[in-house]
Amino acid sequence: MKKSKLFGGLVLSASLFLAACGNSGTTADSSAAESSAAAEATTVKIGLVSESAVEIWEAVAERLEDDNIDLEIVKFTDYNQPNIALDNGEIDLNAFQHVAFLENYNANNDADLTPIGFTFVSPLGIYSDKYEDYSEIQDGDTIAIPNDVTNGGRALLLLQAIDLITLDNATGTTPTVADIIENPKNLNIEELDAAQLPRSLQDAGAAVINTNFAVDAGLVPTEDALYLDTDNIQKVLDIYKNVVAARAEDVDNEVYKKVVAEYQTEETKALIAETTANTDIPAWD
């Protein structure tokens, strides 16, 4: 009987011990779950347009993981959608446009999207499959340019810089085709969606193309462009610096500031040089 009582006591003690261990494990698991929940990454959605930009921001996203920030890249195919998506709250940031383009969007849409950091200056270039020099452009040739107000205006300023047209001085930084006062070669200026401009080279005498779309099409701006407006960087206005944009109420968001800070690094400078063949110029220094 003593033996049985001892055995029973040992079983009871073991049961209590296992129960205690079980309770301890449950408490530990609960604490771990709470800790994991507390450490859940903050998701930030950023809208981009070009493949080269995606490559650069993917590297930024990897580095931001150390700050517990999950940077989710949302790719758009044209310049029309990223600001609408940001304005509507579908994304948190975008990085595809210069100041002039952003200001034009705000003015025409009663919006208050705001720059929170500079990225780079991207040159605008004139390209041709037919000519080796812009001086070879012929009378009556078609020149394709972007159809949005700011990039179209910048394209016209480029054409003026190489003496193909003359613009009315009163038009400022956003001239339109209607502001051409001299066109000695009777050029046909065709306005197209910026993303379609590389394809227009098959038919047009030349096309003025944004660097991101030129690079995506396999062109090397510093080698293939007949002229880049950054060849005379002093004439490229600050309004053509590209930015990271947010909604006005988010300009002081600390997480978004970390995103910008992680972009504005030496690693990003190296990637900009690599992905754009030393064409784009970092603009945050």
Secondary structure, 3 states (H helix, E strand, C coil): CHHHHHHHHHHHHHHHHHHHHHHHHHHHHHHHHHHHHHCCCEEEEEEECCHHHHHHHHHHHHHHHHHCEEEEEEECCCCCHHHHHHHCCCCCEEEEEEHHHHHHHHHHHCCCEEEEEEEEECCEEEECCCCCCHHHCCCCCEEEEECCHHHHHHHHHHHHHCCCCEECHHHCCCCCHHHEEECCCCCEEEEECHHHHHHHCCCCCEEEEEHHHHHHCCCCHHHHCCEEHHHHHHHCCHHHEEEEEEEHHHCCCHHHHHHHHHHCCHHHHHHHHHHCCCCCEECCC
